[in-house]
Amino acid sequence: MKVLLSILFFSTLSYLINAQDLPYNKSIHQTQLEYYNSFDSTSATYYENSSSSYNKTVTSKSSCNLNKVIYGWHPYWGGSTYQNYQWELLSHFSFFSYEVDASDGEPITTHGWSTSGAVDSALASGNTKVTLTVTLFSNHSTFFSSTTNQQTLISNLINLVQSRGAHGVNIDFEGLPSAYKIDFAYFMVNLANQMHAAIPNSEVSTVLYAVDWNDVFDFTLMEPAVDHYIIMGYAYYYQGSSNSGPCDPLYHFGSTYNYTLSKSITYYLDKACPKEKLILGLPYYGYEWSTATSSIPSSTTSSGSAKTFTQVMNNITGNYSQANHQFDDDSYTDIYVYSSSGNTKQCFIAKESAFRKRLEHVNVSGIGGIGIWALGYDNGYNEFWNSINDYLTDCYIDSCTHSIHDFGGPNRDYYNNEDYIWTIAPDSAKYLDIDFTSFDIESNYDYLYIYNGPDTSYSQIPGSPFTGTNSPGNFIASNGSVTFRFYSDVATTNPGFIANYQCYYTPYVGVEDLSSIVELSIYPNPSSKALNIKNNSYTDEEIYIYNIFGEIIELYELKNKSAIIIDISDYVNGIYFIKLNNSQKVFNFVVNK
């Protein structure tokens, strides 16, 4: 019966455990590992051979090259889902897992590491580095009290990696008490130094907790030996939460418990984790609870269960419909609220647009990349692979029209101890028109620096750095790129800032002289429904709109330092011209529906 049950769970991808009867302090890594270990077979080869059926996705190989780390965990129960992995978009594949016997450092099991077809495919890809995840969830005192146990583990790992022609290990020690902070750091350094010496170009990484309640990671000791640090950026709200909420809130959610992905990144950077080594693990699953009401959030009436991206997308129950869907603009999370068997249910999960926002934050914060728990949980769908291709490769293109905000999100306060630098540089942009619509940061303690160019070596715009309510307002970045640095001190936060920007390309602007461009802003360009026209000069203007035949279509009055929005929804596709009456200068715009 156990064998049949395991196959059924695999084939439907409904294999995320309902944690109702499990202790609430266990991570998703531990709960799922213990769940699958309860079956008769715990070998990857068993699942690969027993589950030849998978949701095959036809994809073309990406021609883009990764410029960030994409670190995916492959659980041994993943079966044949690895046949859908897009190896060219996966920098690291980590087989889960070598379970450590704390009493001697030997493996309780390696779950078929030496024979797994998934490992074979990853090694054959020629693109993806293969690592072995090492798990220890208890008995830390037994393990760290013996240098012999530690050395046995290190020697075993080197041998296992060498025998497979693989590339390193990932250490997943969870529940570490603060008393073992120093012991853990020295173990990581010892492991990394020995692994690097024995296997040239090998890599050693470790996981970080979403919230480091006990301050157990000492980067000053682990550096520079350790190669990557991967935040387990999930279960902020978990199966045992008393209130419903996002598994991986990007920004604030609720009013009291405001630990988020953004805050976790800030915390670890402030702890001296190197930015380029910090990886943000993201969940390909969410949580669902029975709740007291349909209000968001609501108190929960039972423990939650995890739902994979595939489960939600397949929507076999019909509960994950558009009619039941909501979106939270603070945490950037998709939410489904529905009734089932007389109970109200709430499911929180990040789907494609929310996932893309997280990738955007990875780019803006400048950290090293993302992790995935777990590979295969999107089986049959390409949305996340496509997002990685669009945001974390050399094919990434800065949007020409977008908004920016502080790292507290668009609607909430930023955090303390932030120090970020990011650049907006759309390809081939002639210049950027940037307009701050709100600005409120702690006066004379928190600052926004703005540089007129692609990095901080360029000159700052007039008035920079900005603090208090002294907003940058509207300004032109004349180099086609702009760089921001935001700094906040250790106390007091304010609402922060929001700005919109629009870029302009030489082919769509009829005047090459920047002084002429500054006189009039036209955006978005191209446009399909509405056109914003802003008079940047101190003189009133009449503006005439012409078609390509020289015929006047419309006439508007534009006061100095004012703006209008004109409806172009009935314009046909093509190029149009705007002429200023006083200066006789001509601009153009494109209608593209």
N, C-alpha and C positions, 0 to 999 in steps of 0.2 A: 504493500500500500504506500509506503514512503517513497519508493522509486517512482511509482505512477504519479504521485502528487507532485514530485519535483519536476517531472517532465511537463505536467500541465501548467505549473507555474511558469516555467521557462517559455513555453509556446505562446502564452498569452501576455508575457511580460508583466504579469501581475505578481511578481515575486518580491515586492517590497513588503516587509513584514508589518502587520498591524501590531503596534507596540503596546497594546492595551495591557498585556500581562507582563511586560518587561520593566525592569527598573528604569526610571526616567533619566538617569544621569549618563546613560550610555550613548555614544555617538552612533550615527548611522553606519559608520564603518563596522563598529563592534556588533550592533544589533543584527545587521545582515549577515556578518560572518558567522555569528553564533547560530543564526537561523538555518543557514545552509549546512553548517556542520552537524546539525541534528539529523540529517538524512543519512541513508546507508552509504552513499558514496560521496567523498569530498575531493574528487579528482577532476581537474579541468578536462582531461581527456574524456572522462565519462560524459560530461555535459556536451562536449563537442561532438561525440559520437552518437549520443542519444537524441540530439536536437538538431538534426540536419535542416529542419525547416526554420527559415528566418524571413523577415520582411525585406526582401531584396529591393534595393533602391538603385535605379539606373542613374549613374552620374558620369559626367565627363571629368577627366582629371584636370585639376586646377593648373593654370600656367603661371600662377603667382607664387612668390617665395615668401615664406614666413619671416617676419621681422620681430616676432615675439615668441616666447616659450609657450607651447600648448602641451600641457602635461596631463595625460589621461590615465586614470586608473582602470585597469581591466580586471574585474572580479572573476575568480576562477569559475564561478557558475554562469558566466556570460555566454557559454555555448558558442554557437557559430555566428553570433552578431558581429564578430570581428571582420567578417567578409564584407560588411558595409563601412568599415572604417576608411576614411580618406587619408591614407598614410602621408600624402604630400602636405596635409594640413595638420599633422600630428608630430610635433617635435620629439615627444617622449611618450613611451608606452610603458606603464608600470604594472607588472603582474602582481595580483593581490591574492595570497600573500604567503610569506614564510612566517609561521607562528612560532615564537620563541618560547622555549622551556626555560623559565627564569632560573631554575635550579642548576642548570649546567650550560646554557647557551645553545644547546642543540635544538634542532627543529622538532616541534611536536608534529608538524607536517609542512610540506612545501606545496601541497595541493596540485602536484603534477607539473611543476615548473619545468622539469627536464624533458617532458614529452608533449607539452601543450602545442597544438597547431596554431593557436593565436600567437604564441611567442615566435614560432617558426615564421609566420607571415610577417610579423613586425620586423624580424631580423632580415628577411628577404626584401623588405621594402626599399632598402638602400637610403632611406630618408630619415627614418624614425629611430631614435636611441631607445634601447630596451633596458629597463631596470626592474629590479625585484623589490617589492614592498615588504618590509619587515614589521610585524605587529607584536606589541606587548601592551596589554591593557590592565595588568595587575601584577602583584608580587615584585614591585620595583625595588623594594629594599633587598630582597633576595638576590636579584640580578646585580645591583650596583654595589653590594657588599663584597663581591668577589671579582677581582681582576681576572681570574682564570676564566670565569663564565663569560666575561666581556671579550676576552681574547679568543675564546672558542667560537663565539658568534662571528667575530671579525674574520677569523680564518675561514670559517665555513662560507661566509658570504663571498669572499674573494674567490674561493674555489668554485662556487656555484656560478658566479658571473663569468669567470674564465672558461668554465666547461661549456657554457652556452654561447660564448663569443659575444656576450652582452656588454653593457656599458656602465653599470653601476647599481646603486641601491637607493631606496627611499625609506627613511625610518619613520614609522608611525607608532610612537610610544604615547599612549594617552592616559589621562588621569594622573600625570606626574605630580607628586607633592612638591611644594616649594623647597623642601629639605634636600631635594636631589637636583636642584638647579645647576650647581657646580659640577656634580658627578656627570650629569647628562651632557653638559657642554664639553667636558674633557673626553667623554666617550665619543662624541661626534667628531672631535678633532683627531683623536687617535684612529678612528675608523677611516676618516677621510684621508689622512696622511698615508695610512697603509694601503688603502685602495688605490689612491693616485700613484703610489710608487710601484705597486704590483701590476696595475693595468693603466698604461698611459692613456690620457684623455678620458678616463672614467669620471663619473660624476656621483656625488653623494648629496642627498637632499634630506630634509626633514619636514614634517608637518608642523604648522602652528595652529593654535586653537583660535576659533572665531573671537572668543573673549578670553583673555589670559588672566583669569581671576587670581591666580597665585603667583604671577610674575616669574615664570619658570624658564624663560629663554634669555640667555646671556649672549648677545651678539658680539660683545667685545671679546669674549673668549672664543666663540665659534669662528670668528673671522680671522683670516681669509680662507680657512680650510674648507668650509662647507660651500657647496655650489649653488643650491637653491633652497628657499624657505617658502613653503606652500601653505597659505592660510586655508583652513577648512571653513570656507565662507558660507556655511549653511547651518540650519537648526538654531538660528537666533530665536525663532519660535519653533518648538519641536513637538514631538508626539505627546509629551506630558505637560505642555503649557496650559495654564489655567485660563488663558485668553487666546483666541484665534489671532493669527498674524502671519506675516511673510516668513518663509523659510530663510530667505536671503534678501532682506530689505536693502536697497541701494542707499537710500537716504532715510530720514526719519519716518517712523510709523508710531502712531499713538502719542501719548503725552508724557509718559514716565520712563518706560524702558526703551531707550533709544540707542541701543547698540546696533550698528549697521555695517555694511561692507565698507562704506566710506570711512567710518570711524575706526574700523579695524586696520585699514591701510595707514591712516594717520598715526594710530597707536604704535604700530611696528616700525614705521619710519622714524618716529620720535625716539624709539628704543635703539636706534642706530642700526637697524637692518638696512643693508645696502639696497637702494631703490631698484637697481637692475637685477638683483637676485630675488626680489620679493614677488611671489606669484599668488594670484587671487584664485583660489579654488571656488568653482561655481557648481551648483547642483543641477543635474538634469532630472530633477524630481521636485515635488512640493509636498505639503501636508494637508490633510483633510480631517476635520473634526465634526462631531455633532455639537451643536451650539444651542445655548438657551434661547437666543433670538436670531433674527435675520440681520440685525444691525451689525455694522462692521466698525470696530471689532466687537466680539461678543464673548462672554464667558463660555468655556467649553463644558460639556456635560459628560464627556468620556475621553479616553486617550485617543490621540489621532492615529492615522495611518498614512504611510507615504504613498504617493502616486507618481509614477514616472511620466515623463513628457509623452511617451508613446501611448500610455493609457489614456491620458487626457485628450490627445489628438485623435486616437481611434474612437473615443466617445461611444463605446459599445452600449453603455447604460442610457445614453441620451441626456445625461445630466449636465455635461460640459458643453452646453449649447450657447449660442449668442444671446438668447433670451435670458439666460441665467448669468451672463457675464458682466463683470464690472472691472474697472481699472483704477488702481490707486496711484495718483500722480505724485505722491510723496515718496513712497517706497519703490515705485515703478514695478508693480506686481499685478498680475492677472488674478481675478477672484471670481469664483463661481459660488453662487448661493442658491440652494434648491431644497426641496422637501423630499424625503424618502421614508416610507413606512412610518409616517407620522413624526419623523424627526427632521429638524432643520440642520442642513449640512453647509459647511463652508470649506472650500478648497482654495488654497493659495499656491500659485506656481508662476514662475517667470517664463512667458512664452517669447516669441521671436522679437517683437519690438522692445520688450523689457530686457531681453538678453543683449540686444544690440546697444541699448543704453549702458549696460554694464561694461561692454567692450569699449564704448566711447570713454567711459570713466577710466578704464585701464590706460587708454592712450593719453588722456589728459593728465592723469596723475603720474605718468611716466614710469610705472612699475614694469617688471620684466615680462608679464604675460598672465596666462590663466591656467588653472587646473580644472579637471572634469571629474566629478563623481556622479555617475560612473559612465564610462564608455558603454555603448549599447543601450542605454536607457532612452535614447532617441531613435531606436531601431526602426527603420522604415521611413524616416523623415530627414530631409536635408536642410531644414531651416537653420540649425545651429552651425552646420558646416559652412553654409553659404555666408552666414554672419561672420565667422572666423575669416573666411576668404576676403570679405569686404573690408574688415577693420584691422586685422592683425597681420597683413601681408604688405608687400610692396605695391599692391594694387589699390591700397587705401587712398581715397581722395577726400580731402577736407571739403565739407559741404560749402556751397557758395552762399546759401542762405540758412542761417541757424540762430540759435540763442545760446548764451552762456550764462552760468550762474555759479555762485560759490558752492563749496562741497557739502553744505547742509541740505542741498536740494533747492528747487525753485520756490518753495513755500515756507521753509523753516530756517532757523538760525544755523550758521556755520559752527564748526567745532573749535575748541582751543588747540594750541600746539600744532597748527597747520603751517606748512611752508612748501608751497607748490609752484612750479614753473611750467607753463604750457604755452604752445604756439598755435596760432591759426594761420595757415598758409595754403589756401586753395591753389591748385596748379594753374599757372599762367595768369593769375589774377593781376590786374593792373593796379588796383588799390582796393581798400576795404573801407566801407562806411559803417561805423560802429556807433550805436546809440544806447546809452545806459538809461533804462526806464526806472530803475530804483537803485538806491545806494545808501547803506546805513551800516557802518562798521564802527567798532569801538574807537573813539577819537583819541589820537596820539599814542595808541598802543597797537592797533592792528592796521595794516597798510596794504593797498593794492598798487603795485608798480606796473607801469605800462610802457613797453619799449616799441619804438617804431621800426620793427624789423623782425627777423627770424630767430633772434636770440638776445640775451641780455647784454651783449656787447654794443648794441645799437643805442642811440640816444633815447632818453625818455621823452614822452610827449609833455607839453607844457602842463604844469600842475602836479605831475607825478613825483613822489608817491601820493596817493589819495587816501584820506582818512576821515572819520566822522561821517557827516552827510555831504561833504564836499565832492559831489559826483563828477566823474569825467565828462558827463553829458554826451554830446554828439561830437565825434571827431573823425578825421580821415587818416588812415594808415597808408601813407603814400608809397610804401615799398611793396604793397600787395601781401604783406604779412604783418602780424602783430604778436608780441610776446607779453604774457602776463605773469607776474609773480604775486601770489597772495600770502601774506604772513599774518598769523594771529598768535598772541602771547598766551600765557598759562591761565588767564582768568578773564571772565566776562565775554559773552558772545552777543552778537546783534543779528538782525535779519539778513545782512549781507547785501548781495547785489544781483541784478539781472540785466542783461544787455542783449540786444539783437544786432546782428551784423549782416551785411550784404556785400558781396564782392562784385567787381566789374572787370570784364575781360576786354582787351583791345578790340576784338572783332565786333563787339556790340556797342562800342562807344565811338561817336563820330569825331571827337576832338582829342588830340593826343596831349595837349598841354594840360598839366594837372590843375593849373589855376582855373581853367575853364571847367574842368570836371567838378572841382570843389563848389563852383557856383550853383550847380544843379545836381541833385541826387535822384536817380531813377531806379526803382527796385520793386519787386524782383525783375530781373532781366536776363533771360526771357521770362515772359509771364503768360498766363492763360486766362485769368478772370479779372484781376484788378491790378492797377499800376499805382505805386506810390511815387509822387513827385514832390521833392522838397527843395525849396528855395534857400540856399545857404548864404545868399548875399543880403546886403542891407538896403536893397532897392526893390520896389514893387515891379512885377513883370507881368506882361501878357504873354501867354504861351500858345502857339499854334501847333496843331497836330496835322501832319501831312501823310498821305499815302505815297506809294512809290511812283504814282503818276503825277505828283506835285499838287494834288487836290487837297484843299483844307477840309479836314474832317470835323475838327472841333476847336473851340477857342475857350480858354480859361484865364481867369485872373488869379495871380499868385502873389500874395503879400510877402513883404520881406520877412525872412526867417520863419516862414510858415510852410505848411505842407497840405497837399490834397491827395485824395484817392479817387481815381477815375475808373469807371466800369468799362472794361474792354472785352466783356464776355461775348459781344456780338461782332468783334473784329475777326476777320479771316486771318489765317496764318500768314506771316510775312514780316517784312521790315517796315517800320514807320519812323517818322522824323518829328522831332520837337524843336521849334525855333523860338528863341527868346526875342521879344519885340525890341527891347532897349539895346541889348548888346549885339543883336543879329547873329548870335552863336547858335549852332545847330547840334543837336544830339540825336541819337537814334535808339530804338528799342525793338525787340523781337516779340511777336506773338506766336506762341507755340503751344497748341492744345493737344 
